[in-house]
Structure formats: structure tokens, C-alpha cells
Amino acid sequence: MKHNITMQEKLNNLLEEQNKNYLSNTKNSFNKYKSAKNVMPGGNTRTTQWMDPYPFYVDKAEGMYIYDIDANKYLDFMLNATTLILGHANPKIMNALSNQIDDGTVYSVPTDGQTKLANILIDRIPSMEKVRFTNSGTEATMMAIMAARSFTKKTKIAKFEGGYHGTHDHVSISVYPKKDDLNPETHPGIPEYSSQPPSILEDVIVLPYNDKERCEALIGKFKNDLSCIIMEPIVSNFGYLPLDIDFLEFIRKITEELGIVLIFDEIQSFRVSKGGAQESFGITPDMTTLGKIIGGGLPVGAFGGKENIMELFDPTSKKYDIAHAGTFNGNPLTMEAGIAVMSNINQQDFDYMNDLGEKLRQRLRSVFDEINLPVQITGYGSLFGINFNDHKIVDYRTFIENNAQMTKILFSYLRNNEVLLQLKNAGALNVLMSEKEIDSFVDKTRDIATQIKECIVE
């Protein structure tokens, strides 16, 4: 009897075909990966560098493109998690680094580069009156939370279900919970790894995005112990979903009324405007955390906000309460690279990328509407996401309805056809991209979307 191939089997076959093509085209990378597994768990030192069945290895990168050691070329929309806003190996950044290397790489005392970059950030960001530098976004959010606790003399914090803010314990709650593990309510949250201290579930209040009624109830219940709320105004985990403006305004109002520090994590969303998403949305938090683009491609993080909060880090102040060390904080190479990138990007550049991003999102929507596939295109400014989901995405619980198999197929096909996205099929633009690159990306997306549609038509 002839076996009728099911839709799932067709999709599996399509993904298997993509993986075979990848294996055939990246044999040198596979050998590097096998060697790396001998000395690093999983063969890597950064989870987000992993991709199934193994990552390719870079030979060089320039402008919009990455070239791997098997001579494959990729149009890069990953951009090291949105970092490379001026593209790879930008000459002005490379020149700034070269000049600094001649004078030394790091010292035990400050350079004027710290002050110069701080001035640029304070001038651009509405919430920022004082700033300090770290080496990662994880450190930035950790220090901002410490500041909020010290300032308010309260110990609990609130974050949102599905919100990612780095990998320290108190933000590693309800970041990627499995659908079957979700409770009816967002709070109490779900640990991200086994044997997290149970007390963290009591210290961290988990809120639902875009739900004012439930947020008001939870915030009100814990208001006497709640030091801060940390949130992304554009949620990176949900395909760069911009939150409803009225919801952001509600959170700003209730935190002001209750004396709760509002922290905007703009580590990725700072790239949508000269002053970040807070400038675009007209909502000013008490503190802001930064990273990615402000380091010009080098390790970086920053946190800042109101002067009376940041005074807690001032050793000359009577309010000094928090020692903030870090051997490489504000290191000269990062500062000079950061100055170079921030000095060479202005509002006209942001407007150009944002306009291009809107054109991309519209063209992607047209493709999936034309093929009649249930896909939600998310994003804001120069950020975008492609989600195989027939639900409107408003929070984590709607986002995880994304079809995982179709997500993998799209990513794998595009990777095999010289386009690199984040694993969840999200990405970012840089100043070098044009409608030519957008058209190529959209055409390739149409090709694989048509193949996916053929698999699901009975």
C-alpha cells in the first residue's frame, strides 16, 4: 500500500535537505567544530553562536558581508546581535583602534575617551544624566538593578515574562519557559536552569507584557517591596516587538506614583533613534542600560540615569554605597571605537535605516500574504522579525505559538543562500544596506516560503 506523506514529513524532508546542503558546503567549518568540542562544551563559548547542526567559522568580514573558511559569503542581518550598525571592519573604527593600540591597550587609570563617550551618550539619551561603563549588557543590567535597590531601599524587582536582560540570576527567570511549563499566571516565574535558589522566585515578580490590568494588580500587591521594573520598550525576544505606547505610558505612570525605579533595557533598541526607543516613544525612564552599538564592535555595556541614583557610585559622595569595579570597564580600545561609531552616525542615518526597515517589513508581509502563509512580521525601525504564527503577537504566550519547524527551515534555507539571520529569523539593518539587498532577501524568502506552502497544502 502506498504511504501518503504527511505535512510534517514533508516539512521534515525539506529541513533535512537544507541540512545536507549545509553539511556539503561547510566541511572546513565542521572540522573546526569537531576540534572545538574537545576543549569547549558544545564547541563554543557563547550560546548565541550555536546554530544547528553546527556553526560556520569566519574567515573575514567586511561591510555587509561575512566570509567563512569554506569560501561562502553571507549578507549579514545578524550583525553580532544588532551591534555592527556601521558594518564590519568600518575604516573609521579600524583607524581609531589602530591609533589607540600604538599608545597601549589598557591602563589602571582613566583616559579622556571615557569622558568623551559619556558626553555623547548623555547628550543623546533623555534619561541619562550620569553614566558608567561595563564590559557587557549583562553587567549593565545587573548594576542598574543594584542601583535601584540601593536607591529605594527595597529588594524585590519586576521583569516581564519572556524578557531577556542578560544571564545573571535575578533576570534569569521566565525568559524561555516551555509552553507546557507555563503556569496560569506569569507570577511566580519559572527558573531558567535547575537548582536556581528558590528565594529568587520570591524576589522577582514576573509581569505580562501589554496587560495593564494584571500588571496593575501585581505591582500593587508588591509595591512596598518593589525596587524597580526592568523592561525592553522593543522586545528583542519577540522579533523586536514594539510595546503598545499606552502600555508603556501606564508603566511609566504607575512607577512614578509608587516610587519604583523604571529601567529601560535599550541594549538593542538604542539603534532605532539618536536617543533610542525612549526618544522615539516619548517616554523617559529613570535608568537606561546600553551595549551593542556603543562599543563599535568591542565588548561593552553601560548604565546610567538620574544623577541622584548614579551618585550611589560616587566615592566622593556621602551617599556612596556601591563599589563598581571591573578590570576592563571603560577600556581605551572600546572607548575609542565607541566614539568613532557614535560620532559617525546621526539622525539622518537612523531615519534612512528605519525607512528601509519599514520597506522590508511591508515587502515581507506582501510575500506571505501573496502565498497565503500565516506569518506575523514584527519589528520597529531597523529591526525586524519573521514569525510563522497565525496569532497576533502581543506577549510571550502568543509568541511561542510560532511554528518551530518552519522557523528552522527558513533560517537554514537563507543560510544556504547567502543570507544570515538570527536563529528565530529576526535581524537588523546597517547603514550600508540598500533596497538592492532588501530585494534579494525578500526574493529568497519568497522562494522558500513557496516551498513551505507546498508542504502544507493537502
C-alpha positions as CSV (number, residue, x, y, z in Angstrom):
1,M,0.0,0.0,0.0
2,K,1.3,3.4,-0.9
3,H,2.2,5.6,2.0
4,N,0.7,9.1,1.9
5,I,3.4,11.6,3.1
6,T,2.0,13.8,5.8
7,M,2.6,17.6,6.1
8,Q,5.0,17.1,8.9
9,E,7.0,14.5,7.0
10,K,7.2,16.9,4.0
11,L,8.5,19.7,6.3
12,N,11.0,17.3,7.9
13,N,12.3,16.3,4.4
14,L,12.6,20.0,3.4
15,L,14.7,20.7,6.6
16,E,16.8,17.6,6.1
17,E,17.5,18.8,2.5
18,Q,18.7,22.1,3.8
19,N,20.9,20.5,6.4
20,K,22.5,18.2,3.8
21,N,23.3,21.2,1.6
22,Y,24.9,23.0,4.6
23,L,27.0,20.0,5.5
24,S,28.2,19.7,1.9
25,N,29.1,23.4,1.8
26,T,30.8,23.8,5.2
27,K,33.2,20.9,5.6
28,N,36.1,23.0,6.8
29,S,33.8,24.6,9.5
30,F,32.7,21.1,10.5
31,N,36.3,20.1,11.1
32,K,36.9,23.2,13.2
33,Y,33.8,22.5,15.1
34,K,34.9,18.9,15.9
35,S,38.2,20.3,17.2
36,A,36.5,23.0,19.3
37,K,34.3,20.4,21.0
38,N,37.4,18.8,22.5
39,V,38.2,22.0,24.6
40,M,34.8,23.8,25.0
41,P,31.4,22.4,25.9
42,G,29.4,22.3,22.8
43,G,32.4,23.6,20.9
44,N,31.7,27.2,21.7
45,T,31.8,29.8,24.5
46,R,28.6,31.7,23.7
47,T,25.2,30.1,23.4
48,T,24.1,32.5,20.7
49,Q,26.9,31.5,18.4
50,W,25.4,28.0,18.2
51,M,23.4,27.0,15.2
52,D,22.1,23.6,14.1
53,P,23.8,21.3,13.1
54,Y,27.0,23.4,13.9
55,P,28.2,27.0,13.4
56,F,30.2,28.0,10.4
57,Y,33.6,29.6,11.1
58,V,34.5,33.1,9.9
59,D,37.5,33.8,7.6
60,K,36.9,37.6,7.4
61,A,34.1,40.2,7.4
62,E,33.8,43.4,5.5
63,G,30.9,45.9,5.1
64,M,27.6,44.0,4.8
65,Y,29.2,40.5,4.4
66,I,30.8,37.7,6.4
67,Y,33.0,35.2,4.5
68,D,33.5,31.7,6.0
69,I,36.5,29.4,5.8
70,D,34.7,27.4,3.1
71,A,34.6,30.5,0.8
72,N,30.9,31.0,1.4
73,K,29.6,34.6,1.6
74,Y,26.7,35.8,3.8
75,L,24.7,39.0,3.7
76,D,24.7,39.7,7.4
77,F,21.5,40.7,9.1
78,M,22.6,39.1,12.4
79,L,25.3,41.9,12.8
80,N,26.5,40.3,16.0
81,A,23.1,40.7,17.7
82,T,22.5,44.1,16.1
83,T,25.9,45.5,17.1
84,L,27.5,46.4,13.8
85,I,25.5,49.4,12.8
86,L,28.3,50.8,10.5
87,G,29.0,47.3,9.1
88,H,32.0,45.0,9.5
89,A,35.5,46.4,9.6
90,N,34.4,50.0,9.3
91,P,37.6,52.0,8.3
92,K,36.9,54.8,10.8
93,I,36.6,52.4,13.7
94,M,39.7,50.4,12.5
95,N,41.7,53.6,12.3
96,A,40.7,54.7,15.8
97,L,41.7,51.3,17.2
98,S,45.0,51.3,15.4
99,N,45.9,54.7,16.8
100,Q,45.0,53.6,20.3
101,I,46.9,50.3,20.1
102,D,50.0,52.3,19.3
103,D,49.6,54.0,22.7
104,G,48.6,50.9,24.7
105,T,45.5,48.8,25.1
106,V,44.5,49.2,28.8
107,Y,45.7,51.1,31.9
108,S,44.9,51.2,35.6
109,V,43.9,54.8,35.3
110,P,41.3,56.6,33.0
111,T,41.6,58.1,29.6
112,D,39.7,61.0,28.3
113,G,37.9,58.6,25.9
114,Q,35.6,57.7,28.8
115,T,34.5,61.3,29.3
116,K,34.1,61.8,25.5
117,L,31.9,58.8,25.0
118,A,29.9,59.6,28.2
119,N,29.2,63.1,26.9
120,I,27.9,61.8,23.6
121,L,25.5,59.4,25.4
122,I,24.3,61.9,27.9
123,D,23.7,64.4,25.1
124,R,21.6,62.0,23.1
125,I,19.6,60.0,25.7
126,P,16.7,61.7,27.5
127,S,17.0,59.7,30.8
128,M,20.8,59.9,31.1
129,E,22.3,62.5,33.5
130,K,25.3,60.3,34.5
131,V,26.7,57.1,33.1
132,R,29.2,54.3,33.9
133,F,30.7,51.7,31.6
134,T,30.8,47.9,31.9
135,N,32.0,45.2,29.5
136,S,28.7,43.6,28.7
137,G,25.0,44.2,28.7
138,T,24.6,41.5,31.4
139,E,26.8,43.6,33.7
140,A,24.9,46.8,32.8
141,T,21.5,45.4,33.8
142,M,23.0,43.8,37.0
143,M,24.4,47.2,38.1
144,A,21.3,49.1,37.2
145,I,19.2,46.7,39.4
146,M,21.7,47.1,42.2
147,A,21.4,50.8,42.0
148,A,17.6,50.7,42.1
149,R,17.7,48.5,45.2
150,S,20.1,50.8,47.0
151,F,18.2,53.9,46.0
152,T,14.8,52.7,47.0
153,K,15.9,50.6,50.0
154,K,13.7,47.8,48.6
155,T,14.8,44.4,47.5
156,K,12.3,42.9,45.0
157,I,12.4,43.6,41.3
158,A,10.0,43.1,38.5
159,K,10.6,41.8,35.0
160,F,8.4,40.6,32.2
161,E,7.7,37.1,31.0
162,G,9.9,36.4,28.0
163,G,12.1,39.4,28.7
164,Y,15.8,38.8,28.3
165,H,18.3,41.1,30.2
166,G,21.5,39.0,30.3
167,T,22.4,36.0,32.3
168,H,22.7,37.0,36.0
169,D,20.4,35.1,38.4
170,H,17.8,37.7,39.1
171,V,16.9,38.2,35.4
172,S,17.2,34.5,34.6
173,I,13.5,33.9,35.4
174,S,10.8,33.2,32.9
175,V,13.0,34.1,29.9
176,Y,12.4,31.0,27.7
177,P,9.9,28.8,29.6
178,K,8.5,25.9,27.7
179,K,4.8,26.1,26.8
180,D,4.0,23.0,28.9
181,D,5.7,24.5,32.0
182,L,3.8,27.8,32.0
183,N,1.5,28.5,35.0
184,P,-1.9,30.1,34.5
185,E,-0.4,33.3,35.8
186,T,3.0,34.8,35.0
187,H,4.0,35.1,38.6
188,P,5.6,33.2,40.3
189,G,8.1,32.8,37.5
190,I,9.9,29.8,36.1
191,P,13.7,29.3,36.7
192,E,15.9,29.2,33.6
193,Y,18.1,26.4,35.0
194,S,17.9,23.7,37.6
195,S,18.9,24.5,41.2
196,Q,18.5,28.2,41.0
197,P,17.9,29.4,44.5
198,P,14.2,29.2,45.3
199,S,14.4,32.6,47.0
200,I,14.8,34.2,43.6
201,L,11.3,33.3,42.7
202,E,10.2,35.4,45.6
203,D,12.5,38.3,44.8
204,V,11.5,38.6,41.2
205,I,7.9,39.5,40.2
206,V,7.1,38.3,36.7
207,L,4.7,40.6,34.8
208,P,2.8,40.0,31.5
209,Y,3.5,42.4,28.6
210,N,0.8,44.6,27.2
211,D,-1.7,43.7,30.0
212,K,-2.4,46.8,32.2
213,E,-5.0,45.1,34.4
214,R,-2.8,42.2,35.5
215,C,0.3,44.3,35.8
216,E,-1.5,46.8,38.0
217,A,-2.7,44.1,40.3
218,L,0.8,42.5,40.7
219,I,2.6,45.9,41.0
220,G,0.1,47.0,43.6
221,K,0.4,43.8,45.6
222,F,4.2,44.1,45.9
223,K,4.6,47.9,45.8
224,N,6.1,48.2,49.3
225,D,8.9,45.8,48.4
226,L,9.4,46.6,44.7
227,S,12.6,48.5,43.9
228,C,12.4,48.5,40.1
229,I,10.8,47.3,36.9
230,I,13.2,46.4,34.1
231,M,11.9,46.1,30.6
232,E,12.7,46.5,26.9
233,P,10.5,49.0,25.1
234,I,11.1,46.9,22.0
235,V,11.2,43.3,23.0
236,S,14.1,41.5,21.3
237,N,12.9,38.0,22.2
238,F,9.6,38.5,20.3
239,G,11.1,39.5,16.9
240,Y,11.7,43.1,18.1
241,L,8.1,43.7,19.0
242,P,7.5,47.3,20.0
243,L,5.2,47.5,23.1
244,D,2.0,49.4,22.9
245,I,2.6,53.1,23.7
246,D,-0.3,53.3,26.1
247,F,1.1,50.3,28.0
248,L,4.5,51.9,28.3
249,E,2.8,55.1,29.4
250,F,0.9,53.1,32.0
251,I,4.1,51.5,33.4
252,R,5.8,54.9,33.5
253,K,2.9,56.5,35.4
254,I,2.5,53.7,38.0
255,T,6.2,53.5,38.7
256,E,6.3,57.3,39.2
257,E,3.3,57.2,41.5
258,L,4.7,54.3,43.6
259,G,8.4,55.4,43.7
260,I,9.6,52.4,41.7
261,V,12.6,52.8,39.5
262,L,11.9,52.2,35.9
263,I,14.8,50.8,33.9
264,F,14.7,50.6,30.1
265,D,16.9,48.0,28.7
266,E,17.9,49.7,25.4
267,I,20.9,47.4,24.7
268,Q,19.4,46.6,21.4
269,S,16.7,49.3,20.9
270,F,19.1,52.2,21.2
271,R,19.8,51.8,17.5
272,V,16.3,53.0,16.4
273,S,17.0,56.7,17.0
274,K,19.7,59.1,18.1
275,G,18.2,58.9,21.6
276,G,16.9,55.4,21.5
277,A,13.4,54.0,21.7
278,Q,12.7,56.3,24.7
279,E,13.2,59.3,22.4
280,S,11.1,57.7,19.7
281,F,8.2,56.8,22.0
282,G,8.4,60.0,24.2
283,I,8.7,58.0,27.4
284,T,11.6,58.7,29.8
285,P,12.6,56.0,32.3
286,D,14.7,56.6,35.5
287,M,17.6,54.5,34.2
288,T,18.8,53.1,30.9
289,T,21.1,50.2,30.1
290,L,23.1,50.1,26.9
291,G,25.5,47.9,24.9
292,K,25.9,46.6,21.4
293,I,26.4,49.6,19.1
294,I,28.1,51.9,21.6
295,G,31.3,49.8,21.6
296,G,31.9,49.9,17.9
297,G,32.2,46.1,17.8
298,L,34.2,45.7,21.0
299,P,32.9,44.3,24.4
300,V,30.8,47.0,26.1
301,G,27.9,47.8,28.3
302,A,26.8,51.0,30.1
303,F,24.2,52.0,32.6
304,G,23.0,55.5,33.6
305,G,20.2,57.7,34.6
306,K,19.2,60.3,37.1
307,E,22.1,61.9,38.9
308,N,20.6,61.2,42.4
309,I,20.6,57.5,41.6
310,M,24.0,57.4,40.0
311,E,25.5,59.3,43.0
312,L,25.5,55.9,44.8
313,F,28.6,55.0,42.7
314,D,30.5,58.2,43.5
315,P,33.3,57.5,46.0
316,T,33.5,61.2,46.9
317,S,29.8,61.4,47.9
318,K,28.3,60.9,51.3
319,K,25.6,58.7,49.5
320,Y,28.3,56.4,48.1
321,D,27.0,52.8,48.6
322,I,28.0,50.6,45.6
323,A,31.6,49.7,44.7
324,H,31.6,49.2,40.9
325,A,34.9,47.5,39.8
326,G,35.8,45.8,36.6
327,T,39.3,45.5,35.2
328,F,38.3,46.4,31.7
329,N,35.5,48.9,32.4
330,G,35.9,51.9,30.1
331,N,39.0,50.4,28.5
332,P,40.7,52.7,25.9
333,L,40.1,50.5,22.9
334,T,36.3,50.2,23.5
335,M,36.0,53.9,24.3
336,E,37.8,54.9,21.1
337,A,35.8,52.5,19.0
338,G,32.6,53.7,20.6
339,I,33.5,57.4,20.0
340,A,34.2,56.5,16.3
341,V,30.8,54.8,15.8
342,M,28.7,57.3,17.7
343,S,30.5,60.3,16.0
344,N,29.8,58.8,12.6
345,I,26.1,58.1,12.9
346,N,23.4,60.8,13.1
347,Q,19.6,61.1,13.0
348,Q,19.7,61.1,9.2
349,D,21.3,57.7,9.3
350,F,18.8,56.4,11.7
351,D,15.9,57.7,9.6
352,Y,17.4,56.1,6.5
353,M,17.7,52.7,8.2
354,N,14.3,53.0,9.8
355,D,12.7,53.8,6.4
356,L,14.5,50.8,4.8
357,G,13.3,48.6,7.7
358,E,9.7,49.6,7.1
359,K,10.0,48.9,3.4
360,L,11.4,45.4,4.3
361,R,8.6,44.6,6.7
362,Q,6.0,45.7,4.2
363,R,7.5,43.6,1.4
364,L,7.8,40.6,3.6
365,R,4.2,41.0,4.6
366,S,3.2,41.2,0.9
367,V,5.2,38.0,0.2
368,F,3.4,35.9,2.8
369,D,0.0,37.4,2.0
370,E,0.6,36.5,-1.6
371,I,1.5,32.9,-0.8
372,N,-1.2,32.8,1.9
373,L,1.0,31.6,4.8
374,P,0.1,32.6,8.4
375,V,3.1,34.8,9.3
376,Q,3.4,37.8,11.6
377,I,6.1,40.3,10.6
378,T,7.2,42.2,13.7
379,G,9.8,44.9,14.3
380,Y,10.4,48.6,14.6
381,G,12.9,50.9,12.9
382,S,15.8,49.0,11.6
383,L,14.8,45.8,13.4
384,F,12.6,43.0,12.1
385,G,11.2,39.5,12.8
386,I,9.5,36.8,10.8
387,N,7.2,34.6,12.8
388,F,5.3,31.6,11.5
389,N,2.3,32.3,13.7
390,D,-1.4,32.9,13.0
391,H,-1.9,34.6,16.3
392,K,-1.3,38.3,16.8
393,I,1.9,38.5,18.8
394,V,1.4,40.7,21.9
395,D,3.3,38.8,24.6
396,Y,5.4,35.7,25.3
397,R,2.5,33.3,25.3
398,T,1.4,34.4,21.8
399,F,5.0,34.5,20.5
400,I,5.7,30.8,21.5
401,E,2.9,29.7,19.2
402,N,5.5,30.2,16.4
403,N,5.9,27.1,14.3
404,A,9.4,25.8,15.2
405,Q,9.9,23.6,12.2
406,M,9.1,26.3,9.7
407,T,11.3,28.7,11.6
408,K,14.2,26.3,11.2
409,I,13.5,25.8,7.5
410,L,13.5,29.5,6.7
411,F,16.7,30.1,8.7
412,S,18.5,27.1,7.1
413,Y,17.5,27.9,3.6
414,L,18.5,31.5,3.8
415,R,21.9,30.5,5.4
416,N,22.4,28.2,2.4
417,N,21.6,31.0,0.1
418,E,23.9,33.7,1.4
419,V,21.7,35.4,3.9
420,L,22.3,35.2,7.7
421,L,19.6,35.9,10.2
422,Q,19.3,35.3,13.9
423,L,18.0,31.8,14.7
424,K,14.5,33.0,15.3
425,N,14.5,34.8,11.9
426,A,15.0,38.2,13.4
427,G,17.6,40.7,12.4
428,A,18.8,44.3,11.9
429,L,19.9,46.6,9.1
430,N,23.1,48.7,9.0
431,V,23.8,52.0,7.2
432,L,25.4,50.3,4.2
433,M,22.3,48.3,3.2
434,S,20.0,49.5,0.4
435,E,16.9,48.4,-1.4
436,K,19.1,46.1,-3.6
437,E,20.0,43.9,-0.5
438,I,16.4,44.1,0.7
439,D,15.0,42.9,-2.6
440,S,17.5,40.0,-2.7
441,F,16.5,38.9,0.8
442,V,12.8,39.2,0.0
443,D,13.1,37.2,-3.2
444,K,14.9,34.4,-1.4
445,T,12.3,34.4,1.4
446,R,9.6,34.1,-1.3
447,D,11.4,31.0,-2.8
448,I,11.5,29.1,0.5
449,A,8.0,30.3,1.6
450,T,6.6,28.9,-1.6
451,Q,8.2,25.5,-0.8
452,I,6.9,25.6,2.7
453,K,3.4,26.3,1.4
454,E,3.6,23.3,-1.0
455,C,4.4,21.1,2.0
456,I,1.3,22.2,4.0
457,V,-1.2,22.0,1.1
458,E,-3.0,18.7,1.3
